[in-house]
Amino acid sequence: MRRVDEAVREVLGDAVTQDLKDPRVGFVTVTEVRTSPDLRQARVFVSVLGTPDEKTATLEGLASAHGILQARIARELRLKRTPTLEFALDDTAEKAAKLEALIEHVTEDDN
């Protein structure tokens, strides 16, 4: 399943940067894809730079372009089924930055 997830992630990453012309879609990185075992659904985690409003608009733009993205997956990967795409915001980088700031703050207090 990991190989399928990685292949879908690569195709979507290329498709988002090359195929989408929606002005709502900002600077997006496809960070992870998790497909269901039956390949009917795929949750696509994306990292988006910008304000919360820009992030929301980007998710809406990606959701409206799911047909284009699914067609690209079907064309390039030739899977038994083409999964339905669901986009979710990946806030791992933001959480890591907050955690790093907390650790730095604690270590400064100790010195």
C-alpha positions, 0 to 999 in steps of 0.5 A: 500500500505504501508504494501506491500511496507514494506513487499517487503523492508524486503524481498529485504533486506534479499535477498540482504544480503543472495542471491547476490554473485555479487562482485560489490554489496557492503554494501547495506541497503534497506531503502524504497520501493515504489510500484505503485498502480497496483503493476507493478513497484517498486522503491527500495531506497538503501543506499550504503557505499563507494565511488561514483564509488562503489555506481555506481557499486553497483547500476549496480550489483543490476540492473543486479540481478533484476531477482533473487530478483523478483523471491524471492519476488514472492516466498515469498509474493505471490502478484497478480503481481510481480513488476519490480524493479528499484533501486535508491540511497537514499542519505538521510543520507548524506544530514542529515550529511551535514545539521548537520555539517552546523548547528554545524558550525553556532552554533560555530560561534554564541558562 
